[in-house]
Amino acid sequence: MSTEINKDRVILEATDVVRQYTQSDEVITAVNRASMKVYEGEFIAIVGASGSGKSTLLHLLAGMDRPQAGHIVIRGQDITAMSADELGRFRGSFIGMVFQSHNLIPQFTALENILIPTLMCNKEDASYEEMFKKLVVSLGIEDRLHHLPSELSGGQQQRVAIARALINMPHILFADEPTGNLDRANADEVLELLLETKNMIGQTLIMVTHDMSIAERADRMFRMEDGKLELCNKRSSREHQA
Amino acid sequence: MPRKSRIKRIGEWFVTLFRSIGAVLYPPNVRNAFKSVTKNWKEYICFYLAAWVMTAGFWTVALCTEANMHAARSAVAEEFDYHVEVALLNNEQFANLDQQLMYQIERENEYIESYYWVNDGKALRDGTYSCRILLDETYGLETAYEEVYNDMIRRVSQDRREIRLSPLYTFAEDFGTPYTVQFWTVSLIWFAFSVLMMVILFLIRLDHFKFIYGIYMTCGADFPKLMGAAGGELVTVTVLTWLPGALVGILIAGILYIPRGVGLWFTAKAVLVPLLGGLIAVFSSVWFPMRRMSGQPPVRHLQAGDNTNLVSSPRRSFFLFGESFPGKYELYGFWRMRKYYIRLVLSAVLFAAFFISGLYVAGMKTFHDQLDPYEYLVAYRPPNYYEEVIPEEDEIIGDEPWAPTFDQDEMIRSDVDMFLTELEAIPGVSHAEWSVSLSGGFRQSHLLLKPGQLYDASDYAVSSKERQSEGFKWAANNYDCTVVDKLWIDNILRNNLGTFEGDPYAILEDPNAIIISEDIYNKQTYDFAPGDKVIVAVCEEAIPLEMVFDPRELLRQQIKNFKFRYETFTVCAVVKGLDSEDAITLGVGDATYTALTGRPSSRTELKVYMDAGSDMDTVQAAEDQIRKIISPFADWLVTPTGNYFESGIKSLKNDSAVILTLAVCLLLISPMVWYFSQIMFYRKRRNEFAVLHALGAPDDAFAKLHRLAGGVLSGTAFLITIGVSLLCNYLVYFCINTLLPWLHITESVRYEFSLSLPALIACVVISAVCGFLSCELPYRMFTKPDIGVRRVD
């Protein structure tokens, strides 16, 4: 990890975050009093079994969902206290999100999909032009920009999704199993790209993954189990995998 | 989160509003929106049609009301060349006023333009003089009138002198303000319908495009940005359809008005209101659904890539094993997405119901326009006459009215006997009415009736236990107690105003006999026969009641709380075919009238009606004739009401046709809702069908599935159309009949509740057919070709 971790500067702090769902009169606690601190420049991996609440936690941390209790502070601002509009603008300025299922808009071309965040934040062309060029070259999608998502492979679609998440140079990138739908080779390639761009921009990366080989490359690893979040060292996670 | 102060929240709301408007008008957004709605025009075709209908409606309303206004202005300017008429002047008053006026004209009085004497300064047939004054409008009519009155008219002795303000003076009050109010009221109602139709269509779009907006929100879009995206598109659609909408609106207004000899006027208001009204309607219809959506976390919208967001709770699995495909499969699907289907059917049939309600309102309007008001009031006005003080509605008895003495009464009857026939023979005069009546409701009294006497009176009658043992189980108070004498009966027979069943003249001999009518708004509501008994419950003691909306509920309260005296009468004749408004006629003799109403039965006024279609020259000539006829009789005066002229101007309006046109426009929305929603819905079901096909579902099963869905929707639409139409018509009925009079917005008039059967049948058929086709067309558009392609693969 070439990005320097600034241990004096907490970029994200979650305290006792709770998220529950009601399904057919049954209350499911997806995230149960989760707390964590993330430092600037860190690469955090969140692992856990399917249905353990990893993605829900990631959505909460990224301001994509609202917790029922607890606080999430990013760059000194409590995002749980923000209005929907403030949170929207905050996401556009500081947060990038990569989904497992890409979530590209099917009727838009790759280029249009990548530029959506610049449009949402009213960015001038010049401000993102350089970043755009760097991204499409490093992600290897320069010759696929005018294709619709349905005309791209899974790996290419994920690269477009990554480019979209990074175009506004967010301070924190949240990735929800970005390699979950990819084969080994593509998965490794996507991970390398994420780490490269992380280093290039100097951002913080919080990734949910099933893949322990990816998780082991993180600075710190958290494990979710039945909605509870706990910090675990790499040795124990290797044991867990075994 | 600490709660913000109200001022801060209002401030933030305005900031959001301006940012949203800014986002909609932001050039890159406008460019994108234009590209989106023109390149993908098929996707927006529904909005194009809706915006077109909306704009055409706004134009129709604007042009038709402007045409009404200008027609009225032209007619008034053509007929009246004066503002004030000083009438009934004697020789001395004539000389005095003429001198005053000449002096002021010589002095170039700045408030008076000109004046002239009717009949070139010669006395009229009744020996009086009339002076007509045209005011100078420079300082406003009111100021001019005040000055002229103080400087000239007031100096003439008041003896019998009468000041009449012409429609040229009262134009603003009689026509200008009412027409302007009508313009804004109808425009606002159309605006509300436009917002409703756009909201419904936009909600359908939002339901199916939530995923995209979820991505926008993930990428940093706040509410103004989302408004910029969605609002910009619809605003662009509205701007693009403005011209075609204008053309249709002009065409409709032209068809409705030009054949009536009324031209179209393109004022700034008529041009701007359709444009701004349409833009504000569209902006509002995007604002509210988008505001709600933007307040929700984006992760919820990302789950709406397929139809899962339309699945209703509880999301339980059905036990599909062993069930038939596609029958049970699709029915389970219906249940699972029941909220979507109910919303779809309700939204679509609502516009069909609006159409039926539009016909109902147009029918009410037509009826009202056909009522002929009287033109001249021939009244006995002795020198000691004073105006009656009309009591307030909640008072039981007002001040005692002026009444002629016994001798005067005898003289009046003899006078009328002598001049009535001559009066009715005047060219253009239809008939004269000499009666006095008082509403039963006004006296807080009511009739007790037997069940067989109610023909279609369920809207008016309430059950009553007062004389139930004698068979009088119902009570109603929509009757006018009217004094009847030989003249009244002869008048009806001679002028063919109605026919009698039974012997009407029996009322002259028998004090317990009554003549009764059966119609409300010219439609049979009660059923009486000669020999029937009717009880009149006369209020003896009343207590203040709480305000209630429903007139029937008020009657119930009165029956429960008041004390009544009961008087039984026998129907000697039933009068049929008499023009009726909101009450039946209960004809009684003089003594009975006084006993039932507490008022004297003396009649001092004769209302003179003109033939329908008479021109204004005939109407004005009739006045002179009337004056001549009554001049030998002392203390009789003629007062023109101007009603005929006013109703003539109103007849130039074509309000019923305008309402009908707008109703048809609303009906056009119904199929749009069906197809737009279902095409979006089935487009998202393509993956589901592909999986089913891959798992072995045969091609014909998909055809069956769609037809089954179409059949179920068709049947549901059939039933819901009937229910919603009844509900809508009832709401209109309640609003016009009860709510508006209660709010003192309109006069208290009771209309009959009705539902046009042919319109209902047409709407039910349209809804059922659209329901079926909304499933069948998507099958032919998406599902069928898809299956074919996969088979080749």
Interface residues (C-beta under 8 A of the other chain):
Chain A: Q23 S24 D25 H59 M64 D65 R66 A81 A84 D85 E86 G88 R89 F90 R91 G92 S93 M97 F99 N103 I105 Q107 I116 P117 L119 M120 C121 N122 R164 N168
Chain B: M1 T16 Y26 P28 N32 N40 F211 I212 I215 Y216 M217 T218 C219 G220 A221 D222 F223 P224 K225 S294 G295 Q296 P297 P298 V299 R300 L302 G305 S313 P314 R315 R316
